[in-house]
Every structure is written in C-alpha cells, then in structure tokens.
Amino acid sequence: MSLNQPIASAVSTGKCKIGAKSSIDAVKKGDAKLVVIAANCRKDEREDIERYAKLAGIKVRVFEGTSWDLGETVGKPFMVSAIAVIEPGDSKILKMV
C-alpha cells in the first residue's frame, strides 16, 4: 500500500518534522509517533533513526521511493530523507503501520 497520500495529508493537516536531523531530534525527545525514511536514506542517518526509534518504541517505515520522491510527496522542491510524524492531523498514516 502506498504511503504517498497519507504522508502528504499528515504534512498538510498535521505536524511533522522534515529531514533526518529534525526527525532524530523528534525521536530523541519522544515527540514522534512514526518516522518515515526514504529508501535511499544515508546509512548512518538511517541507523541513528532506527536505533533511537527502537529505544523509544517508535515505529519506522521505509518509503518505497527515493529522497527526491519523498520530497515531492510532501511538496518540497528538494530531497527529504526522513519525516517524523508528530501529529497525524486528518491522515490515517498511524493506522497503516
């Protein structure tokens, strides 16, 4: 099942942190409910996100596209390697994982 629409909805109607560093910070603080990482996320960033998320009990989902595709999905004209969902808004993304 594609995450494109739920991610776009979460970003537009909810509260999300965009980018690997912001996502890691949100996970460390315990604010994130879910982290979505691009399939081509840098190995070190991916390992950090997965390690902190595991410690905090936060789910991590891999987006099936590249960071360019993830950036396009959230309406940004640049690469986005990770997104932390703080509040899903009208999105059903938390029920999909």
N, CA, C and O atoms as a GROMACS GRO file, in nm:
protein
  388
    1MET      N    1   0.084  -0.119   0.000
    1MET     CA    2   0.000   0.000   0.000
    1MET      C    3   0.089   0.124   0.000
    1MET      O    4   0.186   0.132   0.074
    2SER      N    5   0.054   0.218  -0.082
    2SER     CA    6   0.133   0.340  -0.098
    2SER      C    7   0.114   0.435   0.021
    2SER      O    8   0.004   0.452   0.072
    3LEU      N    9   0.223   0.495   0.061
    3LEU     CA   10   0.218   0.591   0.171
    3LEU      C   11   0.208   0.735   0.122
    3LEU      O   12   0.200   0.828   0.202
    4ASN      N   13   0.208   0.755  -0.010
    4ASN     CA   14   0.212   0.891  -0.065
    4ASN      C   15   0.100   0.981  -0.011
    4ASN      O   16   0.128   1.087   0.044
    5GLN      N   17  -0.025   0.938  -0.026
    5GLN     CA   18  -0.137   1.020   0.017
    5GLN      C   19  -0.139   1.041   0.168
    5GLN      O   20  -0.157   1.154   0.214
    6PRO      N   21  -0.121   0.935   0.249
    6PRO     CA   22  -0.120   0.956   0.394
    6PRO      C   23  -0.007   1.048   0.440
    6PRO      O   24  -0.026   1.127   0.533
    7ILE      N   25   0.109   1.039   0.378
    7ILE     CA   26   0.220   1.128   0.415
    7ILE      C   27   0.187   1.272   0.380
    7ILE      O   28   0.205   1.362   0.461
    8ALA      N   29   0.137   1.292   0.258
    8ALA     CA   30   0.101   1.428   0.215
    8ALA      C   31  -0.006   1.487   0.306
    8ALA      O   32   0.000   1.605   0.340
    9SER      N   33  -0.103   1.405   0.346
    9SER     CA   34  -0.209   1.451   0.435
    9SER      C   35  -0.155   1.486   0.574
    9SER      O   36  -0.195   1.586   0.634
   10ALA      N   37  -0.064   1.403   0.625
   10ALA     CA   38  -0.006   1.429   0.758
   10ALA      C   39   0.074   1.559   0.758
   10ALA      O   40   0.068   1.635   0.854
   11VAL      N   41   0.147   1.584   0.650
   11VAL     CA   42   0.228   1.706   0.641
   11VAL      C   43   0.139   1.829   0.628
   11VAL      O   44   0.168   1.933   0.688
   12SER      N   45   0.030   1.818   0.550
   12SER     CA   46  -0.054   1.936   0.527
   12SER      C   47  -0.152   1.964   0.640
   12SER      O   48  -0.184   2.080   0.666
   13THR      N   49  -0.202   1.859   0.709
   13THR     CA   50  -0.304   1.882   0.812
   13THR      C   51  -0.254   1.858   0.954
   13THR      O   52  -0.320   1.898   1.050
   14GLY      N   53  -0.140   1.794   0.967
   14GLY     CA   54  -0.088   1.763   1.100
   14GLY      C   55   0.039   1.840   1.130
   14GLY      O   56   0.058   1.952   1.084
   15LYS      N   57   0.125   1.776   1.209
   15LYS     CA   58   0.252   1.838   1.245
   15LYS      C   59   0.362   1.735   1.222
   15LYS      O   60   0.359   1.625   1.277
   16CYS      N   61   0.458   1.772   1.140
   16CYS     CA   62   0.567   1.681   1.105
   16CYS      C   63   0.699   1.756   1.107
   16CYS      O   64   0.704   1.877   1.085
   17LYS      N   65   0.806   1.682   1.133
   17LYS     CA   66   0.942   1.734   1.122
   17LYS      C   67   1.000   1.676   0.995
   17LYS      O   68   0.995   1.555   0.973
   18ILE      N   69   1.054   1.762   0.911
   18ILE     CA   70   1.106   1.718   0.782
   18ILE      C   71   1.258   1.722   0.784
   18ILE      O   72   1.318   1.822   0.821
   19GLY      N   73   1.318   1.610   0.745
   19GLY     CA   74   1.463   1.599   0.742
   19GLY      C   75   1.512   1.502   0.847
   19GLY      O   76   1.449   1.482   0.950
   20ALA      N   77   1.626   1.440   0.819
   20ALA     CA   78   1.680   1.338   0.909
   20ALA      C   79   1.717   1.395   1.045
   20ALA      O   80   1.683   1.335   1.148
   21LYS      N   81   1.785   1.508   1.048
   21LYS     CA   82   1.828   1.564   1.177
   21LYS      C   83   1.708   1.605   1.264
   21LYS      O   84   1.706   1.578   1.384
   22SER      N   85   1.610   1.669   1.202
   22SER     CA   86   1.489   1.707   1.276
   22SER      C   87   1.413   1.584   1.324
   22SER      O   88   1.356   1.584   1.433
   23SER      N   89   1.412   1.481   1.241
   23SER     CA   90   1.343   1.357   1.278
   23SER      C   91   1.412   1.290   1.396
   23SER      O   92   1.347   1.243   1.488
   24ILE      N   93   1.545   1.286   1.392
   24ILE     CA   94   1.621   1.227   1.504
   24ILE      C   95   1.594   1.305   1.632
   24ILE      O   96   1.574   1.245   1.738
   25ASP      N   97   1.593   1.437   1.623
   25ASP     CA   98   1.563   1.519   1.741
   25ASP      C   99   1.423   1.489   1.796
   25ASP      O  100   1.405   1.477   1.917
   26ALA      N  101   1.324   1.476   1.706
   26ALA     CA  102   1.188   1.446   1.749
   26ALA      C  103   1.179   1.309   1.815
   26ALA      O  104   1.104   1.291   1.911
   27VAL      N  105   1.255   1.214   1.764
   27VAL     CA  106   1.255   1.080   1.824
   27VAL      C  107   1.322   1.084   1.961
   27VAL      O  108   1.271   1.024   2.056
   28LYS      N  109   1.434   1.154   1.972
   28LYS     CA  110   1.505   1.164   2.100
   28LYS      C  111   1.417   1.228   2.207
   28LYS      O  112   1.421   1.188   2.323
   29LYS      N  113   1.338   1.328   2.169
   29LYS     CA  114   1.251   1.397   2.263
   29LYS      C  115   1.124   1.317   2.293
   29LYS      O  116   1.052   1.348   2.387
   30GLY      N  117   1.098   1.215   2.212
   30GLY     CA  118   0.977   1.135   2.231
   30GLY      C  119   0.853   1.198   2.169
   30GLY      O  120   0.741   1.157   2.199
   31ASP      N  121   0.873   1.298   2.084
   31ASP     CA  122   0.760   1.367   2.021
   31ASP      C  123   0.702   1.289   1.903
   31ASP      O  124   0.582   1.297   1.877
   32ALA      N  125   0.787   1.215   1.833
   32ALA     CA  126   0.744   1.146   1.711
   32ALA      C  127   0.657   1.025   1.743
   32ALA      O  128   0.680   0.954   1.842
   33LYS      N  129   0.558   1.003   1.659
   33LYS     CA  130   0.475   0.885   1.669
   33LYS      C  131   0.513   0.783   1.562
   33LYS      O  132   0.487   0.663   1.577
   34LEU      N  133   0.575   0.831   1.456
   34LEU     CA  134   0.617   0.748   1.343
   34LEU      C  135   0.726   0.822   1.267
   34LEU      O  136   0.722   0.944   1.257
   35VAL      N  137   0.822   0.747   1.214
   35VAL     CA  138   0.923   0.806   1.128
   35VAL      C  139   0.920   0.733   0.995
   35VAL      O  140   0.922   0.610   0.991
   36VAL      N  141   0.914   0.809   0.887
   36VAL     CA  142   0.917   0.753   0.752
   36VAL      C  143   1.051   0.793   0.692
   36VAL      O  144   1.086   0.911   0.687
   37ILE      N  145   1.127   0.692   0.646
   37ILE     CA  146   1.257   0.722   0.585
   37ILE      C  147   1.256   0.680   0.439
   37ILE      O  148   1.195   0.580   0.402
   38ALA      N  149   1.325   0.756   0.356
   38ALA     CA  150   1.336   0.726   0.214
   38ALA      C  151   1.421   0.600   0.196
   38ALA      O  152   1.508   0.571   0.278
   39ALA      N  153   1.395   0.527   0.090
   39ALA     CA  154   1.467   0.403   0.063
   39ALA      C  155   1.618   0.427   0.047
   39ALA      O  156   1.698   0.339   0.077
   40ASN      N  157   1.656   0.545   0.001
   40ASN     CA  158   1.798   0.575  -0.020
   40ASN      C  159   1.855   0.667   0.088
   40ASN      O  160   1.955   0.736   0.065
   41CYS      N  161   1.793   0.668   0.205
   41CYS     CA  162   1.844   0.747   0.317
   41CYS      C  163   1.986   0.703   0.348
   41CYS      O  164   2.018   0.584   0.344
   42ARG      N  165   2.073   0.800   0.380
   42ARG     CA  166   2.212   0.765   0.412
   42ARG      C  167   2.217   0.663   0.523
   42ARG      O  168   2.139   0.668   0.618
   43LYS      N  169   2.311   0.570   0.512
   43LYS     CA  170   2.320   0.458   0.606
   43LYS      C  171   2.337   0.505   0.751
   43LYS      O  172   2.271   0.452   0.840
   44ASP      N  173   2.423   0.603   0.775
   44ASP     CA  174   2.445   0.649   0.912
   44ASP      C  175   2.320   0.715   0.970
   44ASP      O  176   2.288   0.695   1.088
   45GLU      N  177   2.249   0.794   0.889
   45GLU     CA  178   2.126   0.857   0.936
   45GLU      C  179   2.018   0.752   0.963
   45GLU      O  180   1.947   0.759   1.064
   46ARG      N  181   2.008   0.657   0.873
   46ARG     CA  182   1.908   0.550   0.890
   46ARG      C  183   1.934   0.471   1.018
   46ARG      O  184   1.841   0.441   1.093
   47GLU      N  185   2.061   0.437   1.041
   47GLU     CA  186   2.096   0.361   1.162
   47GLU      C  187   2.065   0.441   1.289
   47GLU      O  188   2.015   0.385   1.386
   48ASP      N  189   2.095   0.571   1.287
   48ASP     CA  190   2.063   0.656   1.403
   48ASP      C  191   1.913   0.660   1.428
   48ASP      O  192   1.867   0.643   1.541
   49ILE      N  193   1.836   0.683   1.323
   49ILE     CA  194   1.691   0.690   1.336
   49ILE      C  195   1.637   0.559   1.391
   49ILE      O  196   1.557   0.558   1.485
   50GLU      N  197   1.680   0.448   1.332
   50GLU     CA  198   1.630   0.318   1.376
   50GLU      C  199   1.670   0.285   1.519
   50GLU      O  200   1.590   0.228   1.594
   51ARG      N  201   1.792   0.320   1.558
   51ARG     CA  202   1.839   0.292   1.695
   51ARG      C  203   1.758   0.372   1.797
   51ARG      O  204   1.707   0.316   1.894
   52TYR      N  205   1.746   0.503   1.776
   52TYR     CA  206   1.672   0.587   1.871
   52TYR      C  207   1.523   0.552   1.873
   52TYR      O  208   1.460   0.554   1.978
   53ALA      N  209   1.468   0.519   1.757
   53ALA     CA  210   1.326   0.483   1.750
   53ALA      C  211   1.300   0.353   1.825
   53ALA      O  212   1.198   0.339   1.892
   54LYS      N  213   1.392   0.259   1.813
   54LYS     CA  214   1.375   0.131   1.884
   54LYS      C  215   1.377   0.154   2.035
   54LYS      O  216   1.297   0.097   2.108
   55LEU      N  217   1.469   0.238   2.080
   55LEU     CA  218   1.478   0.268   2.223
   55LEU      C  219   1.351   0.337   2.274
   55LEU      O  220   1.308   0.314   2.387
   56ALA      N  221   1.292   0.422   2.190
   56ALA     CA  222   1.173   0.497   2.231
   56ALA      C  223   1.043   0.425   2.198
   56ALA      O  224   0.935   0.472   2.235
   57GLY      N  225   1.051   0.311   2.130
   57GLY     CA  226   0.929   0.238   2.094
   57GLY      C  227   0.850   0.305   1.985
   57GLY      O  228   0.727   0.296   1.982
   58ILE      N  229   0.919   0.374   1.894
   58ILE     CA  230   0.854   0.446   1.783
   58ILE      C  231   0.874   0.365   1.655
   58ILE      O  232   0.984   0.318   1.627
   59LYS      N  233   0.767   0.350   1.579
   59LYS     CA  234   0.774   0.273   1.455
   59LYS      C  235   0.847   0.351   1.347
   59LYS      O  236   0.839   0.474   1.338
   60VAL      N  237   0.920   0.275   1.263
   60VAL     CA  238   0.990   0.332   1.148
   60VAL      C  239   0.938   0.260   1.025
   60VAL      O  240   0.931   0.137   1.022
   61ARG      N  241   0.904   0.336   0.925
   61ARG     CA  242   0.852   0.280   0.799
   61ARG      C  243   0.940   0.328   0.686
   61ARG      O  244   0.978   0.445   0.684
   62VAL      N  245   0.974   0.241   0.592
   62VAL     CA  246   1.056   0.278   0.478
   62VAL      C  247   0.966   0.317   0.362
   62VAL      O  248   0.879   0.240   0.320
   63PHE      N  249   0.987   0.437   0.311
   63PHE     CA  250   0.916   0.488   0.194
   63PHE      C  251   0.975   0.419   0.071
   63PHE      O  252   1.097   0.407   0.060
   64GLU      N  253   0.892   0.375  -0.020
   64GLU     CA  254   0.939   0.296  -0.133
   64GLU      C  255   1.008   0.374  -0.243
   64GLU      O  256   1.052   0.316  -0.341
   65GLY      N  257   1.018   0.504  -0.228
   65GLY     CA  258   1.084   0.586  -0.329
   65GLY      C  259   1.212   0.648  -0.275
   65GLY      O  260   1.252   0.624  -0.161
   66THR      N  261   1.273   0.728  -0.360
   66THR     CA  262   1.397   0.796  -0.321
   66THR      C  263   1.365   0.920  -0.239
   66THR      O  264   1.249   0.954  -0.218
   67SER      N  265   1.469   0.986  -0.193
   67SER     CA  266   1.451   1.109  -0.116
   67SER      C  267   1.392   1.220  -0.205
   67SER      O  268   1.323   1.308  -0.155
   68TRP      N  269   1.419   1.214  -0.336
   68TRP     CA  270   1.354   1.311  -0.427
   68TRP      C  271   1.204   1.286  -0.430
   68TRP      O  272   1.125   1.380  -0.426
   69ASP      N  273   1.166   1.158  -0.437
   69ASP     CA  274   1.023   1.122  -0.439
   69ASP      C  275   0.954   1.162  -0.309
   69ASP      O  276   0.841   1.211  -0.311
   70LEU      N  277   1.022   1.141  -0.197
   70LEU     CA  278   0.964   1.178  -0.068
   70LEU      C  279   0.949   1.329  -0.058
   70LEU      O  280   0.848   1.378  -0.007
   71GLY      N  281   1.047   1.403  -0.106
   71GLY     CA  282   1.038   1.549  -0.109
   71GLY      C  283   0.920   1.595  -0.193
   71GLY      O  284   0.847   1.687  -0.154
   72GLU      N  285   0.902   1.532  -0.308
   72GLU     CA  286   0.790   1.566  -0.395
   72GLU      C  287   0.656   1.535  -0.329
   72GLU      O  288   0.560   1.612  -0.342
   73THR      N  289   0.649   1.424  -0.257
   73THR     CA  290   0.527   1.384  -0.188
   73THR      C  291   0.485   1.487  -0.083
   73THR      O  292   0.366   1.512  -0.066
   74VAL      N  293   0.582   1.546  -0.014
   74VAL     CA  294   0.549   1.645   0.089
   74VAL      C  295   0.545   1.787   0.033
   74VAL      O  296   0.527   1.883   0.109
   75GLY      N  297   0.563   1.802  -0.097
   75GLY     CA  298   0.552   1.933  -0.160
   75GLY      C  299   0.675   2.021  -0.146
   75GLY      O  300   0.664   2.143  -0.149
   76LYS      N  301   0.791   1.959  -0.132
   76LYS     CA  302   0.915   2.036  -0.119
   76LYS      C  303   0.997   2.020  -0.247
   76LYS      O  304   1.000   1.912  -0.305
   77PRO      N  305   1.064   2.127  -0.290
   77PRO     CA  306   1.145   2.119  -0.412
   77PRO      C  307   1.288   2.069  -0.387
   77PRO      O  308   1.380   2.108  -0.458
   78PHE      N  309   1.305   1.985  -0.287
   78PHE     CA  310   1.437   1.933  -0.254
   78PHE      C  311   1.423   1.792  -0.196
   78PHE      O  312   1.312   1.745  -0.169
   79MET      N  313   1.537   1.725  -0.179
   79MET     CA  314   1.536   1.590  -0.126
   79MET      C  315   1.499   1.591   0.022
   79MET      O  316   1.541   1.679   0.097
   80VAL      N  317   1.419   1.493   0.063
   80VAL     CA  318   1.381   1.475   0.203
   80VAL      C  319   1.410   1.329   0.237
   80VAL      O  320   1.347   1.238   0.182
   81SER      N  321   1.504   1.308   0.327
   81SER     CA  322   1.543   1.169   0.358
   81SER      C  323   1.458   1.108   0.469
   81SER      O  324   1.450   0.986   0.480
   82ALA      N  325   1.395   1.190   0.552
   82ALA     CA  326   1.312   1.137   0.661
   82ALA      C  327   1.206   1.237   0.704
   82ALA      O  328   1.223   1.358   0.690
   83ILE      N  329   1.098   1.184   0.756
   83ILE     CA  330   0.990   1.266   0.810
   83ILE      C  331   0.944   1.204   0.942
   83ILE      O  332   0.917   1.084   0.948
   84ALA      N  333   0.937   1.284   1.046
   84ALA     CA  334   0.883   1.238   1.173
   84ALA      C  335   0.741   1.292   1.187
   84ALA      O  336   0.720   1.414   1.181
   85VAL      N  337   0.646   1.204   1.206
   85VAL     CA  338   0.507   1.244   1.225
   85VAL      C  339   0.485   1.270   1.374
   85VAL      O  340   0.494   1.178   1.456
   86ILE      N  341   0.457   1.396   1.407
   86ILE     CA  342   0.432   1.435   1.546
   86ILE      C  343   0.281   1.423   1.574
   86ILE      O  344   0.240   1.358   1.669
   87GLU      N  345   0.203   1.487   1.490
   87GLU     CA  346   0.057   1.479   1.495
   87GLU      C  347   0.008   1.445   1.354
   87GLU      O  348   0.044   1.515   1.260
   88PRO      N  349  -0.071   1.339   1.337
   88PRO     CA  350  -0.110   1.298   1.203
   88PRO      C  351  -0.217   1.386   1.138
   88PRO      O  352  -0.240   1.374   1.017
   89GLY      N  353  -0.282   1.472   1.212
   89GLY     CA  354  -0.388   1.554   1.154
   89GLY      C  355  -0.501   1.467   1.102
   89GLY      O  356  -0.548   1.378   1.173
   90ASP      N  357  -0.545   1.492   0.979
   90ASP     CA  358  -0.653   1.414   0.919
   90ASP      C  359  -0.604   1.284   0.855
   90ASP      O  360  -0.684   1.206   0.805
   91SER      N  361  -0.474   1.262   0.857
   91SER     CA  362  -0.415   1.144   0.793
   91SER      C  363  -0.442   1.018   0.873
   91SER      O  364  -0.453   1.021   0.996
   92LYS      N  365  -0.453   0.907   0.802
   92LYS     CA  366  -0.472   0.775   0.865
   92LYS      C  367  -0.339   0.698   0.870
   92LYS      O  368  -0.338   0.576   0.884
   93ILE      N  369  -0.228   0.770   0.859
   93ILE     CA  370  -0.097   0.705   0.847
   93ILE      C  371  -0.062   0.618   0.968
   93ILE      O  372   0.001   0.514   0.951
   94LEU      N  373  -0.101   0.658   1.087
   94LEU     CA  374  -0.067   0.580   1.206
   94LEU      C  375  -0.142   0.447   1.210
   94LEU      O  376  -0.095   0.351   1.272
   95LYS      N  377  -0.257   0.441   1.144
   95LYS     CA  378  -0.334   0.316   1.140
   95LYS      C  379  -0.282   0.222   1.031
   95LYS      O  380  -0.316   0.104   1.030
   96MET      N  381  -0.199   0.274   0.942
   96MET     CA  382  -0.147   0.193   0.831
   96MET      C  383  -0.022   0.115   0.868
   96MET      O  384   0.016   0.022   0.798
   97VAL      N  385   0.042   0.152   0.977
   97VAL     CA  386   0.170   0.088   1.011
   97VAL      C  387   0.155  -0.015   1.120
   97VAL      O  388   0.253  -0.078   1.160
   0.00000   0.00000   0.00000
